[in-house]
């Protein structure tokens, strides 16, 4: 976004870094399938806590070798769950990042908009 001159302030940088509406999912991705399921479910928050636990477990149990092959380290990645178009999105993100992310990175994420 900086290369396209769309990121001229700290606020813009935070938006493009953390604003999930800027991410696009293809029709064949797992994220798209999950999004469609949740969109069709009226009481998503009945499943919220369990979903976070499952996703956190998957992240924690994913072997570091997977991340290393892409030049990444699981310890350096901020993982979180979000739900767009929802008033509780930030609370969900904050709750999930604590369970899924290296503790050294959590505080910076929790204060990302300050």
N, C-alpha and C positions, 0 to 999 in steps of 0.2 A: 504494500500500500504506500510505503514511503517512496518507492520508485515511480509510482503513478501520481505522486504529489497529493495523496488523499489523507495523509497522516501528518498534520502540522502542529499538533499539540499533544500533551500528555493524555488528555481526555480522548482524543482520536486514537492514540496508541493503545489505550486500555480497551476501547471499543473494538478495534480490529483484532486485538489479541484475545480478548475474552468473550466477545459478542458472538454467540453461537449461530445467530441468524446469518452470519457471513460464511458459514460452512455449508457445503452442498453435499448431499448424499445421492449416490447413483441408485437406480432402481434395483440393482442386484446386491447391494450391501446388506450386511446383517443389521446395521444401524437403521436402515430404512424399514426393514421388516419389524423391528422393535418399535419404531416410531408409529407405524401404522397400527400395530396392536394396541399401543397405549392410547392413541387418538380415538380408537373405537371403544375404549373402556371408560365407563362413566366414573368409576371410583378409583382412579389411579392411585390416590394417596393410601388406599387400603393395601396396596402392593409396594409402596415406596420403600419402606424400611427393609423389607425382604429383598427387593431388587438391589438395593445398595449393598447389602451383605453379600449377595451372590456375586455382584460385579467386583467388590473388593476382594473376595476370595479368589476369583479368577486372576485378578491383577497380581495378588501376592503369590499365587501358585505358578504363575507363568515363569518358566525358566529364563534366567538372565541371558542365556545364549540367543534367544529370539531377539532381544533388544540389541545385543552386541553385534549381530550380523548386519545391523543397519547403522552401526556406529553410535548407538545410544546406550544408556544405562538406565535401568528402571529407577535407580536411586535419584536420577536427575530429571525425571518426568513428573509433571503435575497431572495426576489423574483425578477426574471428578465427573459427577453425573449432573446433567442439567435437563430442564424441561422448558422449552421455549413457550411463549405466550401464556405464562402462568405467573401469578403474583408471588408464588412461593419459590420461584426458580433460584434466587440467590441463596435462600435458606437451604434448599436442597443441595446446591453446589458446595456450600460451606460444610454441611453435615457430611457429605460424601468424601470431600477432599481429606478430611481428618482420618477416615477409615482406609483410604486408598493410596495415600501419598507419603513419601518419606517425611518424617516429622520436621526435618530441617527446612523444608520448603513450604509447610502449611501456613505459617504466620504471614509470609509474604503474600500468599494467595488470599488469605482472609482479609488483608488490608489493601487489596489491589485497586480499590476505587478511592482510596484516601489520598 
